[in-house]
Amino acid sequence: MMTFIVSPTRVGGASMMPTYEDGDFVLVNIIGKKISGIERFDVIVFKPPNDGIYIKRVIGLPGDHIAYEYDTLYINDEALEEPYLDLHKKQLLVTDTLTQDFTLQSLTDHSTIPEGYLFVLGDNRRNSIDSRYSSVGD
């Protein structure tokens, strides 16, 4: 028998749109998984080192090399699809990109994600404070 303890949490902001809208309620497993139990593309709720509570999507796991090029996610040099971004991408002009090009190294000076860390992004890539801009993924 498994026991789950959950807590309702209200989503604040637009960083996870359209997956979660500002004001949506989500149930959060407050016991939580350790990093070893979190999988790529899971949506997690966490307290960053600064203030507040964040909801973001896990993109990179320890040991991963991450790059974005021409709106395509590359993990360890393999292109991966992100179907949860399809609605956003359809709304863009042909010449626009949802996610600006970057490499993990250009953002963090690490070639791979260190043990004990995750790389997280909001689904609303143009309006999200996430691992690209801060130590949110710490």
N, CA, C and O atoms as CSV, one atom per row, in Angstrom:
chain,resi,resn,atom,element,x,y,z
A,1,MET,N,N,0.843,-1.177,0.000
A,1,MET,CA,C,0.000,0.000,0.000
A,1,MET,C,C,0.895,1.249,0.000
A,1,MET,O,O,1.854,1.336,0.767
A,2,MET,N,N,0.570,2.201,-0.859
A,2,MET,CA,C,1.311,3.457,-0.926
A,2,MET,C,C,0.470,4.559,-0.310
A,2,MET,O,O,-0.747,4.605,-0.487
A,3,THR,N,N,1.136,5.444,0.415
A,3,THR,CA,C,0.472,6.597,0.992
A,3,THR,C,C,1.055,7.849,0.356
A,3,THR,O,O,2.272,7.999,0.244
A,4,PHE,N,N,0.166,8.741,-0.055
A,4,PHE,CA,C,0.588,10.003,-0.636
A,4,PHE,C,C,0.063,11.131,0.231
A,4,PHE,O,O,-1.092,11.103,0.654
A,5,ILE,N,N,0.879,12.097,0.493
A,5,ILE,CA,C,0.446,13.299,1.181
A,5,ILE,C,C,0.582,14.431,0.177
A,5,ILE,O,O,1.676,14.715,-0.313
A,6,VAL,N,N,-0.536,15.072,-0.124
A,6,VAL,CA,C,-0.528,16.133,-1.128
A,6,VAL,C,C,-1.018,17.435,-0.526
A,6,VAL,O,O,-1.742,17.459,0.469
A,7,SER,N,N,-0.604,18.500,-1.155
A,7,SER,CA,C,-1.007,19.830,-0.735
A,7,SER,C,C,-1.448,20.609,-1.963
A,7,SER,O,O,-0.736,20.623,-2.967
A,8,PRO,N,N,-2.613,21.263,-1.907
A,8,PRO,CA,C,-3.009,22.092,-3.051
A,8,PRO,C,C,-2.143,23.349,-3.099
A,8,PRO,O,O,-1.902,23.993,-2.078
A,9,THR,N,N,-1.686,23.680,-4.287
A,9,THR,CA,C,-0.862,24.864,-4.497
A,9,THR,C,C,-1.416,25.628,-5.687
A,9,THR,O,O,-1.771,25.032,-6.704
A,10,ARG,N,N,-1.488,26.929,-5.562
A,10,ARG,CA,C,-1.988,27.773,-6.654
A,10,ARG,C,C,-0.811,28.211,-7.518
A,10,ARG,O,O,0.216,28.659,-7.009
A,11,VAL,N,N,-0.975,28.074,-8.832
A,11,VAL,CA,C,0.043,28.524,-9.776
A,11,VAL,C,C,-0.020,30.039,-9.851
A,11,VAL,O,O,-1.089,30.617,-10.048
A,12,GLY,N,N,1.130,30.679,-9.694
A,12,GLY,CA,C,1.190,32.130,-9.779
A,12,GLY,C,C,2.071,32.537,-10.953
A,12,GLY,O,O,3.252,32.192,-10.994
A,13,GLY,N,N,1.509,33.259,-11.894
A,13,GLY,CA,C,2.289,33.729,-13.029
A,13,GLY,C,C,2.028,32.942,-14.295
A,13,GLY,O,O,1.235,32.001,-14.321
A,14,ALA,N,N,2.723,33.358,-15.349
A,14,ALA,CA,C,2.479,32.818,-16.684
A,14,ALA,C,C,3.601,31.920,-17.189
A,14,ALA,O,O,3.584,31.532,-18.357
A,15,SER,N,N,4.571,31.579,-16.355
A,15,SER,CA,C,5.759,30.871,-16.847
A,15,SER,C,C,5.489,29.458,-17.338
A,15,SER,O,O,6.305,28.910,-18.079
A,16,MET,N,N,4.377,28.851,-16.955
A,16,MET,CA,C,4.090,27.482,-17.390
A,16,MET,C,C,2.915,27.404,-18.370
A,16,MET,O,O,2.428,26.315,-18.672
A,17,MET,N,N,2.462,28.560,-18.865
A,17,MET,CA,C,1.364,28.546,-19.838
A,17,MET,C,C,1.821,27.890,-21.134
A,17,MET,O,O,2.991,28.035,-21.490
A,18,PRO,N,N,0.980,27.190,-21.843
A,18,PRO,CA,C,-0.423,26.935,-21.574
A,18,PRO,C,C,-0.665,25.699,-20.702
A,18,PRO,O,O,-1.818,25.373,-20.419
A,19,THR,N,N,0.396,25.004,-20.268
A,19,THR,CA,C,0.215,23.797,-19.459
A,19,THR,C,C,-0.540,24.114,-18.182
A,19,THR,O,O,-1.506,23.433,-17.840
A,20,TYR,N,N,-0.098,25.149,-17.474
A,20,TYR,CA,C,-0.786,25.629,-16.282
A,20,TYR,C,C,-0.962,27.130,-16.410
A,20,TYR,O,O,-0.022,27.850,-16.745
A,21,GLU,N,N,-2.168,27.596,-16.141
A,21,GLU,CA,C,-2.492,29.014,-16.236
A,21,GLU,C,C,-2.346,29.667,-14.859
A,21,GLU,O,O,-2.433,28.994,-13.831
A,22,ASP,N,N,-2.128,30.960,-14.851
A,22,ASP,CA,C,-2.089,31.728,-13.613
A,22,ASP,C,C,-3.387,31.480,-12.844
A,22,ASP,O,O,-4.475,31.664,-13.389
A,23,GLY,N,N,-3.277,31.067,-11.586
A,23,GLY,CA,C,-4.452,30.821,-10.753
A,23,GLY,C,C,-4.891,29.371,-10.698
A,23,GLY,O,O,-5.702,29.017,-9.843
A,24,ASP,N,N,-4.382,28.515,-11.584
A,24,ASP,CA,C,-4.720,27.088,-11.525
A,24,ASP,C,C,-4.273,26.500,-10.198
A,24,ASP,O,O,-3.305,26.962,-9.594
A,25,PHE,N,N,-4.991,25.473,-9.752
A,25,PHE,CA,C,-4.564,24.721,-8.580
A,25,PHE,C,C,-3.927,23.420,-9.037
A,25,PHE,O,O,-4.412,22.773,-9.965
A,26,VAL,N,N,-2.838,23.042,-8.380
A,26,VAL,CA,C,-2.206,21.748,-8.621
A,26,VAL,C,C,-2.038,21.068,-7.271
A,26,VAL,O,O,-1.892,21.733,-6.246
A,27,LEU,N,N,-2.060,19.747,-7.277
A,27,LEU,CA,C,-1.795,18.989,-6.070
A,27,LEU,C,C,-0.332,18.585,-6.087
A,27,LEU,O,O,0.151,18.008,-7.061
A,28,VAL,N,N,0.362,18.886,-5.016
A,28,VAL,CA,C,1.791,18.655,-4.936
A,28,VAL,C,C,2.058,17.563,-3.915
A,28,VAL,O,O,1.551,17.615,-2.795
A,29,ASN,N,N,2.858,16.569,-4.303
A,29,ASN,CA,C,3.301,15.530,-3.384
A,29,ASN,C,C,4.311,16.178,-2.447
A,29,ASN,O,O,5.440,16.452,-2.855
A,30,ILE,N,N,3.923,16.426,-1.195
A,30,ILE,CA,C,4.799,17.173,-0.298
A,30,ILE,C,C,5.912,16.322,0.299
A,30,ILE,O,O,6.878,16.856,0.845
A,31,ILE,N,N,5.786,15.015,0.201
A,31,ILE,CA,C,6.908,14.181,0.630
A,31,ILE,C,C,7.992,14.297,-0.424
A,31,ILE,O,O,9.182,14.339,-0.111
A,32,GLY,N,N,7.569,14.349,-1.670
A,32,GLY,CA,C,8.504,14.583,-2.773
A,32,GLY,C,C,9.393,13.400,-3.086
A,32,GLY,O,O,9.595,12.497,-2.275
A,33,LYS,N,N,9.910,13.445,-4.292
A,33,LYS,CA,C,10.875,12.450,-4.741
A,33,LYS,C,C,12.264,13.036,-4.568
A,33,LYS,O,O,12.448,14.252,-4.623
A,34,LYS,N,N,13.204,12.195,-4.368
A,34,LYS,CA,C,14.587,12.658,-4.390
A,34,LYS,C,C,14.951,12.883,-5.855
A,34,LYS,O,O,14.257,12.392,-6.745
A,35,ILE,N,N,16.020,13.613,-6.112
A,35,ILE,CA,C,16.411,13.902,-7.495
A,35,ILE,C,C,16.522,12.616,-8.302
A,35,ILE,O,O,16.200,12.606,-9.490
A,36,SER,N,N,16.970,11.538,-7.682
A,36,SER,CA,C,17.128,10.282,-8.425
A,36,SER,C,C,15.788,9.734,-8.917
A,36,SER,O,O,15.764,8.919,-9.839
A,37,GLY,N,N,14.662,10.172,-8.315
A,37,GLY,CA,C,13.353,9.699,-8.750
A,37,GLY,C,C,12.675,10.610,-9.745
A,37,GLY,O,O,11.626,10.260,-10.287
A,38,ILE,N,N,13.244,11.760,-9.995
A,38,ILE,CA,C,12.655,12.714,-10.931
A,38,ILE,C,C,13.112,12.360,-12.335
A,38,ILE,O,O,14.281,12.051,-12.564
A,39,GLU,N,N,12.172,12.408,-13.270
A,39,GLU,CA,C,12.479,12.074,-14.657
A,39,GLU,C,C,12.407,13.320,-15.528
A,39,GLU,O,O,11.755,14.307,-15.187
A,40,ARG,N,N,13.099,13.244,-16.664
A,40,ARG,CA,C,13.067,14.334,-17.627
A,40,ARG,C,C,11.622,14.606,-18.040
A,40,ARG,O,O,10.844,13.680,-18.271
A,41,PHE,N,N,11.282,15.869,-18.126
A,41,PHE,CA,C,9.984,16.409,-18.516
A,41,PHE,C,C,8.938,16.345,-17.400
A,41,PHE,O,O,7.798,16.758,-17.615
A,42,ASP,N,N,9.297,15.834,-16.201
A,42,ASP,CA,C,8.391,15.951,-15.059
A,42,ASP,C,C,8.189,17.433,-14.757
A,42,ASP,O,O,9.092,18.241,-14.975
A,43,VAL,N,N,7.020,17.785,-14.263
A,43,VAL,CA,C,6.768,19.127,-13.765
A,43,VAL,C,C,6.918,19.052,-12.252
A,43,VAL,O,O,6.301,18.216,-11.591
A,44,ILE,N,N,7.755,19.946,-11.713
A,44,ILE,CA,C,8.017,19.923,-10.286
A,44,ILE,C,C,7.692,21.279,-9.663
A,44,ILE,O,O,7.737,22.312,-10.331
A,45,VAL,N,N,7.371,21.254,-8.400
A,45,VAL,CA,C,7.168,22.460,-7.607
A,45,VAL,C,C,8.255,22.448,-6.552
A,45,VAL,O,O,8.470,21.432,-5.891
A,46,PHE,N,N,8.952,23.583,-6.386
A,46,PHE,CA,C,10.073,23.615,-5.459
A,46,PHE,C,C,10.296,25.033,-4.947
A,46,PHE,O,O,9.803,26.009,-5.514
A,47,LYS,N,N,11.049,25.112,-3.863
A,47,LYS,CA,C,11.467,26.404,-3.316
A,47,LYS,C,C,12.882,26.661,-3.790
A,47,LYS,O,O,13.790,25.903,-3.449
A,48,PRO,N,N,13.096,27.727,-4.578
A,48,PRO,CA,C,14.456,28.064,-5.016
A,48,PRO,C,C,15.242,28.694,-3.861
A,48,PRO,O,O,14.671,29.005,-2.816
A,49,PRO,N,N,16.549,28.878,-4.052
A,49,PRO,CA,C,17.353,29.492,-2.990
A,49,PRO,C,C,16.867,30.886,-2.595
A,49,PRO,O,O,17.026,31.301,-1.447
A,50,ASN,N,N,16.276,31.605,-3.550
A,50,ASN,CA,C,15.740,32.918,-3.204
A,50,ASN,C,C,14.348,32.753,-2.608
A,50,ASN,O,O,14.121,31.789,-1.877
A,51,ASP,N,N,13.426,33.631,-2.881
A,51,ASP,CA,C,12.114,33.617,-2.259
A,51,ASP,C,C,11.075,32.976,-3.175
A,51,ASP,O,O,11.253,32.958,-4.393
A,52,GLY,N,N,10.004,32.457,-2.609
A,52,GLY,CA,C,8.871,31.995,-3.375
A,52,GLY,C,C,8.831,30.506,-3.604
A,52,GLY,O,O,9.635,29.749,-3.061
A,53,ILE,N,N,7.867,30.096,-4.431
A,53,ILE,CA,C,7.692,28.706,-4.845
A,53,ILE,C,C,7.584,28.727,-6.359
A,53,ILE,O,O,6.865,29.553,-6.923
A,54,TYR,N,N,8.295,27.821,-7.019
A,54,TYR,CA,C,8.316,27.777,-8.479
A,54,TYR,C,C,7.716,26.464,-8.969
A,54,TYR,O,O,7.808,25.431,-8.305
A,55,ILE,N,N,7.103,26.529,-10.139
A,55,ILE,CA,C,6.664,25.337,-10.860
A,55,ILE,C,C,7.350,25.391,-12.220
A,55,ILE,O,O,7.203,26.365,-12.959
A,56,LYS,N,N,8.093,24.348,-12.543
A,56,LYS,CA,C,8.875,24.309,-13.784
A,56,LYS,C,C,8.935,22.875,-14.292
A,56,LYS,O,O,8.585,21.929,-13.586
A,57,ARG,N,N,9.385,22.740,-15.529
A,57,ARG,CA,C,9.550,21.422,-16.152
A,57,ARG,C,C,11.027,21.039,-16.110
A,57,ARG,O,O,11.898,21.847,-16.432
A,58,VAL,N,N,11.295,19.805,-15.710
A,58,VAL,CA,C,12.671,19.305,-15.667
A,58,VAL,C,C,13.112,18.992,-17.089
A,58,VAL,O,O,12.501,18.175,-17.778
A,59,ILE,N,N,14.173,19.648,-17.515
A,59,ILE,CA,C,14.726,19.435,-18.850
A,59,ILE,C,C,16.000,18.605,-18.766
A,59,ILE,O,O,16.200,17.685,-19.560
A,60,GLY,N,N,16.857,18.926,-17.809
A,60,GLY,CA,C,18.136,18.235,-17.710
A,60,GLY,C,C,18.349,17.595,-16.360
A,60,GLY,O,O,17.975,18.143,-15.324
A,61,LEU,N,N,18.962,16.418,-16.391
A,61,LEU,CA,C,19.289,15.636,-15.202
A,61,LEU,C,C,20.795,15.620,-14.999
A,61,LEU,O,O,21.540,15.946,-15.923
A,62,PRO,N,N,21.259,15.250,-13.816
A,62,PRO,CA,C,22.705,15.195,-13.586
A,62,PRO,C,C,23.424,14.379,-14.669
A,62,PRO,O,O,23.008,13.278,-15.028
A,63,GLY,N,N,24.516,14.962,-15.172
A,63,GLY,CA,C,25.303,14.315,-16.221
A,63,GLY,C,C,24.910,14.698,-17.633
A,63,GLY,O,O,25.637,14.386,-18.576
A,64,ASP,N,N,23.776,15.369,-17.805
A,64,ASP,CA,C,23.299,15.757,-19.133
A,64,ASP,C,C,24.044,16.975,-19.661
A,64,ASP,O,O,24.398,17.884,-18.910
A,65,HIS,N,N,24.274,16.971,-20.961
A,65,HIS,CA,C,24.727,18.160,-21.690
A,65,HIS,C,C,23.486,18.682,-22.406
A,65,HIS,O,O,22.775,17.918,-23.058
A,66,ILE,N,N,23.228,19.976,-22.287
A,66,ILE,CA,C,22.016,20.580,-22.852
A,66,ILE,C,C,22.386,21.672,-23.830
A,66,ILE,O,O,23.303,22.459,-23.595
A,67,ALA,N,N,21.653,21.706,-24.936
A,67,ALA,CA,C,21.796,22.796,-25.903
A,67,ALA,C,C,20.443,23.023,-26.568
A,67,ALA,O,O,19.639,22.100,-26.704
A,68,TYR,N,N,20.209,24.251,-26.976
A,68,TYR,CA,C,19.037,24.622,-27.758
A,68,TYR,C,C,19.530,25.288,-29.012
A,68,TYR,O,O,20.329,26.222,-28.955
A,69,GLU,N,N,19.054,24.811,-30.157
A,69,GLU,CA,C,19.451,25.401,-31.432
A,69,GLU,C,C,18.255,25.387,-32.374
A,69,GLU,O,O,17.658,24.340,-32.625
A,70,TYR,N,N,17.917,26.558,-32.889
A,70,TYR,CA,C,16.785,26.717,-33.814
A,70,TYR,C,C,15.511,26.088,-33.252
A,70,TYR,O,O,14.795,25.373,-33.954
A,71,ASP,N,N,15.241,26.365,-31.981
A,71,ASP,CA,C,14.030,25.903,-31.292
A,71,ASP,C,C,13.980,24.381,-31.102
A,71,ASP,O,O,12.902,23.819,-30.909
A,72,THR,N,N,15.107,23.732,-31.155
A,72,THR,CA,C,15.178,22.287,-30.929
A,72,THR,C,C,16.035,22.016,-29.703
A,72,THR,O,O,17.134,22.555,-29.570
A,73,LEU,N,N,15.526,21.179,-28.812
A,73,LEU,CA,C,16.244,20.788,-27.609
A,73,LEU,C,C,17.163,19.616,-27.932
A,73,LEU,O,O,16.744,18.626,-28.530
A,74,TYR,N,N,18.419,19.745,-27.526
A,74,TYR,CA,C,19.396,18.658,-27.664
A,74,TYR,C,C,19.879,18.263,-26.278
A,74,TYR,O,O,20.406,19.087,-25.531
A,75,ILE,N,N,19.695,17.004,-25.949
A,75,ILE,CA,C,20.219,16.447,-24.705
A,75,ILE,C,C,21.272,15.426,-25.112
A,75,ILE,O,O,20.976,14.463,-25.820
A,76,ASN,N,N,22.490,15.639,-24.665
A,76,ASN,CA,C,23.602,14.748,-25.005
A,76,ASN,C,C,23.686,14.533,-26.518
A,76,ASN,O,O,23.881,13.416,-26.997
A,77,ASP,N,N,23.535,15.638,-27.256
A,77,ASP,CA,C,23.625,15.685,-28.728
A,77,ASP,C,C,22.493,14.970,-29.450
A,77,ASP,O,O,22.588,14.748,-30.657
A,78,GLU,N,N,21.434,14.606,-28.757
A,78,GLU,CA,C,20.266,13.962,-29.385
A,78,GLU,C,C,19.091,14.935,-29.354
A,78,GLU,O,O,18.742,15.455,-28.294
A,79,ALA,N,N,18.478,15.184,-30.519
A,79,ALA,CA,C,17.314,16.070,-30.595
A,79,ALA,C,C,16.112,15.377,-29.959
A,79,ALA,O,O,15.808,14.226,-30.271
A,80,LEU,N,N,15.435,16.092,-29.068
A,80,LEU,CA,C,14.251,15.557,-28.406
A,80,LEU,C,C,13.054,16.438,-28.709
A,80,LEU,O,O,13.174,17.661,-28.790
A,81,GLU,N,N,11.897,15.809,-28.875
A,81,GLU,CA,C,10.667,16.555,-29.111
A,81,GLU,C,C,10.082,17.005,-27.780
A,81,GLU,O,O,10.227,16.336,-26.757
A,82,GLU,N,N,9.425,18.145,-27.819
A,82,GLU,CA,C,8.746,18.687,-26.652
A,82,GLU,C,C,7.295,19.001,-27.047
A,82,GLU,O,O,6.963,20.159,-27.299
A,83,PRO,N,N,6.438,17.985,-27.101
A,83,PRO,CA,C,5.067,18.195,-27.592
A,83,PRO,C,C,4.261,19.182,-26.756
A,83,PRO,O,O,3.296,19.757,-27.259
A,84,TYR,N,N,4.628,19.394,-25.502
A,84,TYR,CA,C,3.927,20.347,-24.650
A,84,TYR,C,C,4.159,21.786,-25.113
A,84,TYR,O,O,3.486,22.696,-24.630
A,85,LEU,N,N,5.097,22.013,-26.039
A,85,LEU,CA,C,5.352,23.359,-26.577
A,85,LEU,C,C,4.668,23.590,-27.923
A,85,LEU,O,O,4.730,24.697,-28.457
A,86,ASP,N,N,4.024,22.576,-28.476
A,86,ASP,CA,C,3.446,22.692,-29.816
A,86,ASP,C,C,2.482,23.862,-29.950
A,86,ASP,O,O,2.540,24.585,-30.945
A,87,LEU,N,N,1.596,24.071,-28.976
A,87,LEU,CA,C,0.622,25.165,-29.065
A,87,LEU,C,C,1.335,26.511,-29.134
A,87,LEU,O,O,0.969,27.361,-29.945
A,88,HIS,N,N,2.352,26.715,-28.289
A,88,HIS,CA,C,3.120,27.962,-28.331
A,88,HIS,C,C,3.796,28.146,-29.689
A,88,HIS,O,O,3.769,29.238,-30.256
A,89,LYS,N,N,4.391,27.101,-30.199
A,89,LYS,CA,C,5.134,27.205,-31.464
A,89,LYS,C,C,4.210,27.525,-32.633
A,89,LYS,O,O,4.601,28.245,-33.552
A,90,LYS,N,N,2.988,26.995,-32.607
A,90,LYS,CA,C,2.038,27.268,-33.685
A,90,LYS,C,C,1.628,28.728,-33.725
A,90,LYS,O,O,1.226,29.230,-34.774
A,91,GLN,N,N,1.725,29.414,-32.601
A,91,GLN,CA,C,1.309,30.809,-32.523
A,91,GLN,C,C,2.406,31.772,-32.956
A,91,GLN,O,O,2.172,32.978,-33.042
A,92,LEU,N,N,3.587,31.259,-33.227
A,92,LEU,CA,C,4.720,32.109,-33.617
A,92,LEU,C,C,4.727,32.376,-35.118
A,92,LEU,O,O,4.193,31.598,-35.908
A,93,LEU,N,N,5.334,33.472,-35.483
A,93,LEU,CA,C,5.590,33.709,-36.891
A,93,LEU,C,C,6.650,32.722,-37.359
A,93,LEU,O,O,7.427,32.220,-36.547
A,94,VAL,N,N,6.691,32.444,-38.624
A,94,VAL,CA,C,7.618,31.456,-39.175
A,94,VAL,C,C,9.074,31.767,-38.796
A,94,VAL,O,O,9.869,30.852,-38.581
A,95,THR,N,N,9.414,33.037,-38.718
A,95,THR,CA,C,10.806,33.422,-38.439
A,95,THR,C,C,11.132,33.505,-36.948
A,95,THR,O,O,12.291,33.715,-36.589
A,96,ASP,N,N,10.132,33.343,-36.070
A,96,ASP,CA,C,10.343,33.445,-34.625
A,96,ASP,C,C,10.708,32.094,-34.013
A,96,ASP,O,O,10.400,31.036,-34.560
A,97,THR,N,N,11.373,32.167,-32.866
A,97,THR,CA,C,11.626,30.958,-32.082
A,97,THR,C,C,11.045,31.168,-30.694
A,97,THR,O,O,10.978,32.294,-30.201
A,98,LEU,N,N,10.625,30.076,-30.069
A,98,LEU,CA,C,10.091,30.138,-28.721
A,98,LEU,C,C,11.228,30.165,-27.706
A,98,LEU,O,O,11.177,30.913,-26.730
A,99,THR,N,N,12.252,29.348,-27.940
A,99,THR,CA,C,13.373,29.248,-27.003
A,99,THR,C,C,14.635,29.740,-27.694
A,99,THR,O,O,15.040,29.208,-28.727
A,100,GLN,N,N,15.241,30.745,-27.122
A,100,GLN,CA,C,16.472,31.308,-27.677
A,100,GLN,C,C,17.601,30.272,-27.594
A,100,GLN,O,O,17.668,29.499,-26.639
A,101,ASP,N,N,18.484,30.262,-28.597
A,101,ASP,CA,C,19.615,29.331,-28.611
A,101,ASP,C,C,20.503,29.518,-27.384
A,101,ASP,O,O,20.758,30.643,-26.955
A,102,PHE,N,N,20.973,28.399,-26.824
A,102,PHE,CA,C,21.941,28.431,-25.736
A,102,PHE,C,C,22.568,27.051,-25.579
A,102,PHE,O,O,22.057,26.055,-26.091
A,103,THR,N,N,23.659,27.015,-24.876
A,103,THR,CA,C,24.234,25.746,-24.404
A,103,THR,C,C,24.341,25.847,-22.894
A,103,THR,O,O,24.401,26.944,-22.338
A,104,LEU,N,N,24.365,24.713,-22.241
A,104,LEU,CA,C,24.531,24.705,-20.796
A,104,LEU,C,C,25.815,25.431,-20.408
A,104,LEU,O,O,25.842,26.200,-19.448
A,105,GLN,N,N,26.873,25.175,-21.166
A,105,GLN,CA,C,28.166,25.779,-20.852
A,105,GLN,C,C,28.122,27.305,-20.977
A,105,GLN,O,O,28.737,28.008,-20.176
A,106,SER,N,N,27.398,27.819,-21.975
A,106,SER,CA,C,27.328,29.278,-22.130
A,106,SER,C,C,26.577,29.938,-20.978
A,106,SER,O,O,26.791,31.116,-20.690
A,107,LEU,N,N,25.703,29.188,-20.323
A,107,LEU,CA,C,24.926,29.743,-19.213
A,107,LEU,C,C,25.586,29.542,-17.863
A,107,LEU,O,O,25.473,30.394,-16.981
A,108,THR,N,N,26.283,28.410,-17.692
A,108,THR,CA,C,26.717,28.026,-16.349
A,108,THR,C,C,28.205,27.747,-16.207
A,108,THR,O,O,28.684,27.552,-15.090
A,109,ASP,N,N,28.936,27.723,-17.289
A,109,ASP,CA,C,30.346,27.311,-17.285
A,109,ASP,C,C,30.527,25.831,-16.952
A,109,ASP,O,O,31.650,25.396,-16.696
A,110,HIS,N,N,29.447,25.049,-16.948
A,110,HIS,CA,C,29.527,23.591,-16.777
A,110,HIS,C,C,29.197,22.942,-18.123
A,110,HIS,O,O,28.280,23.385,-18.814
A,111,SER,N,N,29.930,21.909,-18.494
A,111,SER,CA,C,29.608,21.212,-19.736
A,111,SER,C,C,28.467,20.213,-19.528
A,111,SER,O,O,27.732,19.899,-20.464
A,112,THR,N,N,28.326,19.720,-18.306
A,112,THR,CA,C,27.207,18.838,-17.966
A,112,THR,C,C,26.609,19.294,-16.636
A,112,THR,O,O,27.246,20.021,-15.874
A,113,ILE,N,N,25.389,18.862,-16.372
A,113,ILE,CA,C,24.723,19.225,-15.122
A,113,ILE,C,C,25.380,18.454,-13.976
A,113,ILE,O,O,25.477,17.228,-14.033
A,114,PRO,N,N,25.827,19.158,-12.945
A,114,PRO,CA,C,26.493,18.485,-11.825
A,114,PRO,C,C,25.537,17.585,-11.038
A,114,PRO,O,O,24.323,17.786,-11.055
A,115,GLU,N,N,26.100,16.598,-10.354
A,115,GLU,CA,C,25.310,15.734,-9.472
A,115,GLU,C,C,24.576,16.604,-8.452
A,115,GLU,O,O,25.124,17.584,-7.948
A,116,GLY,N,N,23.333,16.232,-8.157
A,116,GLY,CA,C,22.556,16.967,-7.173
A,116,GLY,C,C,21.813,18.159,-7.726
A,116,GLY,O,O,21.137,18.860,-6.972
A,117,TYR,N,N,21.918,18.417,-9.040
A,117,TYR,CA,C,21.275,19.565,-9.672
A,117,TYR,C,C,20.360,19.117,-10.802
A,117,TYR,O,O,20.520,18.037,-11.371
A,118,LEU,N,N,19.396,19.982,-11.108
A,118,LEU,CA,C,18.501,19.801,-12.244
A,118,LEU,C,C,18.536,21.075,-13.074
A,118,LEU,O,O,18.873,22.145,-12.566
A,119,PHE,N,N,18.187,20.961,-14.352
A,119,PHE,CA,C,18.016,22.127,-15.208
A,119,PHE,C,C,16.535,22.205,-15.530
A,119,PHE,O,O,15.978,21.276,-16.116
A,120,VAL,N,N,15.888,23.307,-15.153
A,120,VAL,CA,C,14.444,23.436,-15.319
A,120,VAL,C,C,14.114,24.637,-16.198
A,120,VAL,O,O,14.820,25.645,-16.191
A,121,LEU,N,N,13.031,24.508,-16.951
A,121,LEU,CA,C,12.533,25.599,-17.792
A,121,LEU,C,C,11.025,25.695,-17.622
A,121,LEU,O,O,10.351,24.693,-17.383
A,122,GLY,N,N,10.502,26.913,-17.749
A,122,GLY,CA,C,9.062,27.085,-17.829
A,122,GLY,C,C,8.608,26.790,-19.249
A,122,GLY,O,O,9.366,26.999,-20.195
A,123,ASP,N,N,7.389,26.309,-19.410
A,123,ASP,CA,C,6.875,26.020,-20.754
A,123,ASP,C,C,6.684,27.293,-21.570
A,123,ASP,O,O,6.782,27.259,-22.796
A,124,ASN,N,N,6.417,28.395,-20.915
A,124,ASN,CA,C,6.283,29.688,-21.585
A,124,ASN,C,C,7.681,30.299,-21.645
A,124,ASN,O,O,8.009,31.200,-20.872
A,125,ARG,N,N,8.487,29.808,-22.557
A,125,ARG,CA,C,9.924,30.096,-22.593
A,125,ARG,C,C,10.251,31.576,-22.701
A,125,ARG,O,O,11.322,31.997,-22.265
A,126,ARG,N,N,9.368,32.368,-23.264
A,126,ARG,CA,C,9.634,33.799,-23.405
A,126,ARG,C,C,9.283,34.578,-22.138
A,126,ARG,O,O,9.579,35.769,-22.034
A,127,ASN,N,N,8.656,33.907,-21.181
A,127,ASN,CA,C,8.214,34.598,-19.968
A,127,ASN,C,C,8.419,33.685,-18.758
A,127,ASN,O,O,7.466,33.374,-18.043
A,128,SER,N,N,9.646,33.263,-18.534
A,128,SER,CA,C,9.926,32.364,-17.420
A,128,SER,C,C,11.291,32.657,-16.818
A,128,SER,O,O,12.295,32.723,-17.527
A,129,ILE,N,N,11.315,32.829,-15.516
A,129,ILE,CA,C,12.589,32.896,-14.800
A,129,ILE,C,C,12.912,31.467,-14.416
A,129,ILE,O,O,12.208,30.850,-13.616
A,130,ASP,N,N,13.974,30.954,-14.987
A,130,ASP,CA,C,14.296,29.536,-14.799
A,130,ASP,C,C,15.804,29.338,-14.815
A,130,ASP,O,O,16.550,30.292,-14.596
A,131,SER,N,N,16.260,28.137,-15.067
A,131,SER,CA,C,17.694,27.830,-14.986
A,131,SER,C,C,18.533,28.597,-15.990
A,131,SER,O,O,19.753,28.662,-15.839
A,132,ARG,N,N,17.925,29.174,-16.999
A,132,ARG,CA,C,18.702,29.971,-17.953
A,132,ARG,C,C,19.180,31.280,-17.342
A,132,ARG,O,O,20.195,31.829,-17.771
A,133,TYR,N,N,18.469,31.779,-16.357
A,133,TYR,CA,C,18.709,33.115,-15.841
A,133,TYR,C,C,19.152,33.185,-14.397
A,133,TYR,O,O,19.551,34.248,-13.921
A,134,SER,N,N,19.091,32.085,-13.703
A,134,SER,CA,C,19.407,32.133,-12.273
A,134,SER,C,C,19.736,30.738,-11.768
A,134,SER,O,O,19.837,29.788,-12.544
A,135,SER,N,N,19.897,30.635,-10.494
A,135,SER,CA,C,20.160,29.341,-9.875
A,135,SER,C,C,18.854,28.662,-9.483
A,135,SER,O,O,18.815,27.921,-8.501
A,136,VAL,N,N,17.775,28.906,-10.246
A,136,VAL,CA,C,16.479,28.313,-9.956
A,136,VAL,C,C,16.573,26.795,-9.922
A,136,VAL,O,O,15.906,26.155,-9.110
A,137,GLY,N,N,17.384,26.216,-10.783
A,137,GLY,CA,C,17.493,24.759,-10.836
A,137,GLY,C,C,18.343,24.175,-9.738
A,137,GLY,O,O,18.496,22.955,-9.666
A,138,ASP,N,N,18.903,25.006,-8.877
A,138,ASP,CA,C,19.756,24.495,-7.795
A,138,ASP,C,C,18.938,23.741,-6.771
A,138,ASP,O,O,19.488,23.241,-5.789
